Amino acid sequence: MRWTQQELNQPLFPEQGVGESDTAPEGATETGSPGLQVPLLPLAGLVKTVQTPDFSGITFHEVLSKSALNKVPPSSTMPFEWTVNPYRGCSHACVYCFARKSHTYLDFDPGVDFDSQVVVKVNVAQVLRKELFKPSWQHHHVALGTNTDPYQRAEGRYQLMPGIISALADSGTPFSILTKGTLLARDIPLLRAAGRDVSVGMGISLALLDEDLAQTLEPGTPSPKARLSLISKLRDAGLPCGVMAMPILPWLTDSEEALDTLFAALAQAGATGVSAGALYLRPGTREWFLQWLAREYPSLVGRYQRLYGSGSYASKEYRQWLAARVNEAKARHGFGKQGFIHDPRQEEAQYPAGSMPSVHNDNRENKDHTDRLKPLAGSRFRGIPAATATEAGTKAGTPSGTPASAELAPTLF
């Protein structure tokens, strides 16, 4: 189901509030609908399983978590050491989501169950606050949205993020959020306040503008147009907003026209940086995505199988070719090498004081875009200018005959 906004003032569920679930017997389930599918193995801390007409086809498993902070393995290349995941599973239902296999750890399948069996850590904000205020906590950067989206539709009901944001800010812990959810706009005042005390990194995931393709590829997400609007709202609020333009899909969204249209729109919206990369098909995701591809674009199945072989990554030649095309599109629309920065202080450290990149003046027809570049008063983010761009008049996402290998270029996206 496509959605662009969510009612925010509804109670959790007519029959239940978060506080009430704490008293339910461990392992208990409850539903107003017949035929509820419960996990094959009990979920740790499960207190209630709920279905509601407002979320047709989705089952919520409310759990009490013992911990909120997750330590990233030392072998990881991620630019952060700690994460928080208030939800497991995601109603965005993106067929390419790399996190699908993680649902198998809960004895759910990575396909339909990932989209429809959502685990909700109803006490996550309270547990997080206790962990952050321990004397041993060293105020490391904490990333949200690295596994499943913290602003998926369920957040409009459970409202876990305000408590999480407040706990992080009150404890002096820098943090970043990556999301496709326009529900984030609800918390902009809270994020502005947090930005006065700690470094706050904001990122929106948006890799294509074709509404029809998005409808079948990521059916539970807000529309691309709604996410562009969210970028502008964040920038108007004086917050940084990078974009994660991932995944770029071979033969579907990697044409010069598609990328040019995307980066033009991101620049016009005021994005402070863009990171882009090719589709990643780890086990669990690979099978689900190829089923979708066979239904929607059967002529591309053989091409993808040859391009990816038996691995998770597209061929090195393709990735280098795509990097060159992405870099060209970024340069045309005023984006430098900066992408979505989890900690804006790292971006600012690259420039001497008073010498942040200047705004490009090409094609500026009004001052609305300039106003977005003004930093938040008192914020630790000074505001990274993004170039304006002429509005593209063509639609992105049209399949094209992109070669699987071409002129080699650096792999930096």
Secondary structure, DSSP 8 states (H G I E B T S, - for coil): ---S----SS-SBTTB-HHHHTTS-TT----SSTT----SS--TTEEEEEE-GGGTT-EEEEE--S--EEE--TT---S-SEEE-SEES-TT--TT-GGGGGGGGGT--TTHHHHHEEEEETTHHHHHHHHHTSTT-----EEESSSS-TTSTTHHHH--HHHHHHHHHHTT--EEEEES-GGGGGGHHHHHHHHTTS-EEEEEE-----HHHHHHHSTTS--HHHHHHHHHHHHHTT---EEEEEEE-TTTT-SHHHHHHHHHHHHHHT-SEEEEEE----TTHHHHHHHHHHHH-GGGHHHHHHHHTTSSS--HHHHHHHHHHHHHHHHHTT--S----SSHHHHHTTS-TT-------TT--SSHHHHHTS--TT-S-------------S-S-------SS-S---S--
